Amino acid sequence: MPAYIVFDDRTLREMARCKPCTWEGLLDIKGVGRKKRDRYGRVFLGTIKDYCTEDRRGKPRHDIELVNDT
């Protein structure tokens, strides 16, 4: 399912800007409630984590530490 079906553009832009990396951090994003977080949170957090830990060439980045509290 495409991301824009789950969240509107404003919510996706805020996720891209803030890059939440925790389960509770998703709830700080306007447009993400507990129901959507519980249903889609793992996928979105995984995608954000993958983006933050790889550089543009797909190589791992070692300068970012992410916290996972799921």
C-alpha positions in Angstrom: 0.0 0.0 0.0 1.5 3.4 -0.9 2.4 5.7 2.0 0.1 8.5 0.7 -2.9 6.2 1.2 -2.0 5.7 4.9 -1.0 9.3 5.8 -1.7 12.6 4.1 1.1 14.7 2.5 1.5 17.0 5.5 2.0 14.1 7.8 4.5 12.4 5.4 6.5 15.7 5.1 6.6 16.1 8.8 7.9 12.5 9.2 10.5 13.3 6.6 11.6 16.4 8.4 11.5 15.1 12.0 12.6 11.5 11.3 11.0 10.0 14.4 12.9 6.9 15.5 10.9 5.7 18.5 7.4 4.2 18.9 6.3 7.2 21.0 8.0 9.6 18.7 5.6 8.7 16.0 2.8 10.1 18.1 4.5 13.5 18.1 3.8 13.7 14.4 0.5 15.4 13.6 -1.8 13.0 11.8 -0.4 9.9 13.5 -2.7 8.5 16.2 -2.3 5.3 18.2 -4.4 3.2 15.8 -2.3 4.1 12.8 0.9 3.9 14.8 0.0 0.4 16.0 -1.0 -0.7 12.5 1.7 0.9 10.4 4.4 2.2 12.8 6.9 -0.7 12.4 7.0 -0.2 8.6 7.4 3.6 8.8 10.0 3.4 11.6 11.9 0.7 9.7 11.9 2.8 6.5 13.1 5.9 8.4 15.8 3.9 10.2 17.0 2.4 6.9 17.2 5.9 5.4 19.0 7.4 8.4 21.6 4.6 8.6 22.5 4.5 4.9 24.2 7.2 2.9 23.0 8.1 -0.6 25.1 5.3 -2.1 23.4 2.7 0.1 26.4 2.3 2.4 25.8 2.2 6.2 26.2 5.5 8.1 27.9 5.3 11.5 27.3 8.9 12.6 23.7 8.4 13.6 22.4 6.5 16.7 18.8 5.5 16.6 16.7 4.4 19.6 14.1 1.7 19.3 11.7 1.5 22.2 9.2 -0.9 20.7 
